[in-house]
Amino acid sequence: MSTSETRGLSRRDILKGGVALAGVAAGASLGAPAIHAAEPVTLRYLSTATNQAPAIAEQAFKDTGVKIQYVSVTTDEVTKRIITQPNSFDLVDSEYFSLKKLMPSGNLMGMDAKKIKLVDKLAPAITKAEIDGKPIGIQGTAPKKVFYLEGQHSKKFSAEPTEWITLIPTTYNADTLGIRPDLIGRPIDSWAELLNPQFKGKASILNIPSIGIMDAAMVVEALGKHKYADKGNMTKDEIDLTMATLTEAKKAGQFRAFWSDFNESVNLMASGETVIQSMWSPAVTAVRTKGIPCKFQPLKEGYRAWASGFGLPKTLKGKQLDAAYEFVNWFLSGWAGAYLNRQGYYSAVLDTAKANMEAYEWAYWMEGKPAEKDIHAPDGGLLEKAGATRDGGSYSERMGAVACWNAVMDENEYMVKKWNEFIAA
């Protein structure tokens, strides 16, 4: 399973303009605030590179005196380390869908809600699966299903809110298909278009089984072939049906490629080799920065969402534990949230992020309004020119249209086997 792994090396890097340095104590050369000067604390921050930004570590050090040492590994390695080496990190940033694999190990402890200053301000999209008081899709591993534990050291999720939280959210987003509107020349409004014979040899789906099959399920439902009880937890028969649909299309020549690398997805669209494909929002932006039309297309059936969050190893104690809570509270206080929003992600506490953004930035990224000024990435690079609007519109429109979330199925091994058979067919 390499859900974030590919995203790791490129999703955020494209927009922030640099790859996080693994194992570097970011900000180490800065003068720590006097309050921490006597005993500076370093936190080993384990995650994929996607969730690591030197600028965030440097700002956190300026504001708190807590040093962040990034430990950058693949998604599989994040899981492996949590299960086998809980002493090798002090803070982990992992996706909510992974929790069903991680919590049975007993190596992550519940985070104390009383120590999270803005716990009541965490986005309802994550905590309640609601936007503006209205329910959104929860198929797959919606964060609200795995947000609370029965006790601090429990291995069981609680359906009701408790004071023990599995992960404090860092980033989340809603994904859809990317298209080349200039080469398609007509409106696209359904996932079913991915298998439209009109785009034979010009379509692509991502070759990451756990995500690719969710995109495929959106297509199957859009075609009217099957209605899943839960796209994120298929039966073997449903897996067979889904993969048979893809295999039939593959044999008919529908797919130009099966990408598993972010840059590959950018190159396929930029070159025009594909005109419709699974895509991530920053990849669409990367194509557009080349001066090539590309759109992150809203579809009537909705979006597939994902979310990541901070967790703590059960072994953390003393000043390391205090520093971890201090960093998490700082992360929610606004600077980091604004930094993430400027990359097209969504942050955990919207109010504090808004307070750290210019009004025109917030209007573009979060309200779906035309940009009053040019829109820049955190590193200063031009993302969009004045007048542009964000694909999919506002936060409420995008997250309000979530249909399902990334997941680990009960039949995961069978699913991966069938996916690999499809790729090899």
Secondary structure by P-SEA (a helix, b strand, c coil): ccccccccccccccccccccccccccccccccccccccbbbbbbcccccccccaaaaaaaaacccbbbbbbcccaaaaaaaaacccccccbbbbbccccccccccccbbbccccccccccccccccccccccccccccccccccccccccccccccccccccccccccccccbbbbbbbcccccccccccccccccccccccbbbbccaaaaaaaaaaaaaaaccccccccccccaaaaaaaaaaaaaaaaacccccccccaaaaaaaaaacccccccccaaaaaaaaaacbbbbccccccbbbbbbcbbbbccccccaaaaaaaaaaaaaaccaaaaaaaaaccccccaaaaaaaccaaaaaaccccccccccccccccccccccccccccccaaaaaaacccccccccaaaaaaaaaaaaaac
